[in-house]
Amino acid sequence: MKKNFVHLTTAQFAKMHNVNKRTLHYYDNIGLFSPCTKGENGYRYYEISQSIDFEYIRMLKDLNMSIEEIKLYLRKPSPDKF
């Protein structure tokens, strides 16, 4: 069975998570959090399922981890590194 995914624009995803869409652009540019797909028009499209990963990053940020620390941690998460 083929699943149909709802793709959200950057603005829609940002609004859903109460962040500025520039934050999503920045995270994509630095390789921290990227959209599931990019259209031929260059637009970024996110899936609702990516919300879990995005909120996880926000939680780590709320714990005062730097962007670099978050990137390192996400590569190989472990209780010791946390």
KOLFIVEX-289540 format. One line per 3 residues: number of its first residue (from 1); their letters; for each residue x, y, z of C-alpha. Coordinates in steps of 0.05 Angstrom, whole numbers. Example, Ala and Ser with C-alpha at 12.3 -4.5 7.8 and 13.67 -1.06 7.14 Angstrom:
<recs>
1) AS) 246 -90 156 | 273 -21 143
</recs>
This chain:
<recs>
1) MKK) 0 0 0 | 27 67 -20 | 24 122 33
4) NFV) 8 194 15 | 47 244 55 | 24 315 67
7) HLT) 80 363 49 | 83 428 86 | 117 491 61
10) TAQ) 170 524 104 | 120 576 126 | 68 524 145
13) FAK) 118 482 184 | 146 544 219 | 77 567 238
16) MHN) 59 498 265 | 121 501 311 | 117 575 327
19) VNK) 186 591 298 | 210 639 245 | 218 606 177
22) RTL) 288 635 174 | 306 588 231 | 287 529 186
25) HYY) 327 558 128 | 387 567 174 | 381 496 202
28) DNI) 378 469 131 | 439 510 109 | 482 485 166
31) GLF) 458 413 159 | 423 408 226 | 352 397 202
34) SPC) 332 392 129 | 265 385 94 | 244 317 67
37) TKG) 245 344 -3 | 260 405 -45 | 218 422 -105
40) ENG) 245 439 -173 | 227 510 -156 | 276 507 -97
43) YRY) 220 508 -45 | 230 466 18 | 176 416 37
46) YEI) 170 383 105 | 129 322 127 | 89 325 190
49) SQS) 129 266 216 | 191 311 218 | 158 349 275
52) IDF) 185 298 325 | 257 309 303 | 248 384 301
55) EYI) 219 386 372 | 276 342 396 | 326 394 370
58) RML) 286 449 404 | 288 410 469 | 363 403 465
61) KDL) 368 477 450 | 325 492 511 | 376 453 552
64) NMS) 427 505 530 | 464 460 481 | 498 498 426
67) IEE) 484 483 353 | 551 448 347 | 537 406 408
70) IKL) 469 387 381 | 499 368 313 | 551 324 347
73) YLR) 501 292 394 | 451 276 338 | 505 238 299
76) KPS) 513 188 356 | 464 199 413 | 479 164 478
79) PDK) 463 175 552 | 536 190 566 | 540 245 514
82) F) 474 274 537
</recs>
